[in-house]
Amino acid sequence: MIRIQPFDATRSAALADLNRRMAAAGSSWQFPEPRGSAPGPAGGPVFQEFFLAVDGPAVRGGYTLQHRGACFRDEERRIGSWYQPISEGSVDPKYSLVAIQMLRDAFRREPLCFGLGLEGIDSPLSKLAATLRCELRLVPFFVRIQNGRRFAEEARFLRKQRGLGPLLDLAATTGVAGLGAALLRGALQRVPRPDTRAIVENAARFGPWADEVWQRCRGRYSFVEVRDAATLNRLYPERQRFRCVRVLRGDTTLGWAVLDSKHMSDDAKFGDLHVGRIADCLAAPEDADLVVRAAADALASEGVDVMLSNQSHPAWCAALRRNAFLAAPSNFVFAPSPELAKQIGAIDPEGREIHLNRGDADGGALTRAAFSARRARRPRLALV
């Protein structure tokens, strides 16, 4: 009989056995193996719990549940988000119901919970969520091409399309790709650089100014996870790869954005491109333009070849478009539990004022601090 139990170190050997069985059966997924205790403390601004599907002495799967606060318009409540439920059912039909059991367990422990990302609307994870009556919504995805030549040479997701590779090679070697990207950015850019009244600063940590932004802006969204200083410093600590830009006017912080970037290496989608990302952000909707402009300028100064961002709120989507980002097909899915969808729908029936982005899915540094997550054969890069 399968039981869902909190992770403890006595199950480490059984967990390693699960990973070996899945690899031997050809699975590319493995459950993260522990390299320390779960970050926490429980009851803090944001923390994670790890659960295993136990079958006698054997482990048949596991999942992660992150706990964090969220505001429904201006009312704060505790919610949860679940991460990759890894199940032996993916390689052995005898355990096909383990994933459903784990997700039901997550809903029981935290009725107001969601999955985010899920690798596309038709992925096994999305289908699993839909089986339990989760409403699936795609979060819009945007791309800004900064280095046209490098993009033409390395964008493997485009090169897979029949006949496009030779054209991209020609555009790169003749300079058309570089010139075209520059002209396109110039044509699309609608937000001027911040005027002399607005100042852009780099911030190593989130201070009281972040609390002020949170208190001022949280009621402007129908659903937004808590982004006060304590939570943000837990998600994006110093000495991690994340950087923060802060936009001020006088003594007032209008908003902020968290950035990261990565030099890809033989990536299936982006080859060897230097990819930058606007991972997280917060401001009043009317100030989104300035924050996105500051974020894009910061990434451009780092020499990235391409910039990415997922944003759900129309104001942030418009800000990306006005800052020379192009809408692209999204595989980033928001799957609220039935109870969470009900609570959001009561105040925002169409879900147009939800504020979600990649920062709501990654768990910041938390997951990396506790586990070394991996695929057995081809690592999944956190950026894409």
C-alpha positions, 0 to 999 in steps of 0.5 A, a space after each residue: 500500500 502506497 503512503 505519502 510521508 515527509 522525507 527523512 534521511 532514513 529513506 536516502 538509500 531507497 530513494 537512490 534505488 528508485 533513481 537507479 530503477 528509473 534510469 535503468 528503465 530509460 527515464 530521463 527524470 530522477 527525483 532530487 537526492 538530498 544534500 542537506 536539510 530542507 531550508 526553512 524554518 517551517 512557518 517562515 516567510 517561505 519554506 519547503 517540505 519534501 514528500 515521498 511515496 513509500 511502499 513498504 521499504 521502497 520509495 515509488 516517487 516524491 514531490 516538493 511543496 513550497 509554502 508562501 503567502 499570497 494576497 487576494 486583492 488586499 487579503 493575505 493568506 497562506 498558499 502552496 505550490 507543488 513541484 515536479 512529482 516524480 513517479 515510478 509510474 512513468 516507467 512501470 504501469 503498476 505504479 501509474 496512480 502514484 503521481 495522482 496520489 501525490 498530487 491529491 496529497 498536496 491538495 489535502 495538505 494545502 488546498 490553496 495551491 498551484 503548479 507552474 511551468 509544467 512543460 506545456 499545456 499538453 505535457 504529462 504534468 499538465 494532464 495530471 493536473 487537469 485530471 484533478 480538475 485544475 484549470 490550465 492557463 498559459 502565462 504569456 512568453 516574450 523574447 527580445 533579440 539583442 544580438 541578431 547574428 548570434 541569435 541566427 547562429 545559435 537559436 536551435 529551436 528555429 533551426 529545427 524548422 525545415 529549410 530555415 537553417 540555411 537562411 539563418 546562416 546567410 542572414 548571420 554571415 551577411 550581417 542582415 541578422 544583426 542589422 535587422 535585430 537592431 532595426 526591429 528593437 528601434 522600431 518596437 521601443 516605445 519607452 524612453 530611458 528614465 528621465 532625470 527624475 527617475 534613478 535606477 540602482 543596483 540592490 544587493 539586498 531587499 530592504 524596507 523599500 521593498 516592503 513599501 513597494 509591496 504594501 503599496 502595490 499588493 492590492 493592485 493585483 487580484 492574486 500575487 504571491 507575497 513579495 516583502 523584503 523577508 520573502 525576497 531575501 529568502 528567495 534571492 539571497 546575496 552571492 547567488 546569480 540573481 541581481 536586482 535593479 531598483 527604480 526610484 523617483 525621489 525617495 520613492 521606490 517605484 518598483 524593482 526587477 530580479 534578473 539572471 543570465 546564463 551562458 548556455 552550452 550546447 542547449 537544445 533550444 539556445 545552443 551557446 547563446 548568452 541568455 538573460 531573463 527578467 525573472 521577477 518584478 513588482 511595481 504598480 501596473 502604471 510603472 511597469 514600463 519603467 521597470 522593464 526598461 531598467 531591467 532590459 538596459 541592465 541585461 543589455 549592459 551585460 552583453 546577453 544575446 537574447 532576453 526572456 520573460 514570462 508575465 501574466 498581467 496585461 500591464 506587464 505584457 504591454 510593458 514588455 512589448 513597448 520595450 521591444 520584446 516579441 510575443 512567442 509561443 508559451 509552454 509555461 502553464 499556471 494550474 491552480 487547484 480547484 479551491 484556489 481557482 474558486 478563490 481567485 475567480 470570486 474577485 477576478 472572474 477572467 483572471 486578468 489581474 493575476 501577477 505571475 512570472 518565473 519567480 513564482 515557479 523557481 523557488 529562487 535559491 530554496 530548491 538549489 539550497 536543499 537538493 541537487 535536482 537533475 535529469 538522468 541524461 540531459 540536465 534541464 536548465 533553469 532558464 528555459 
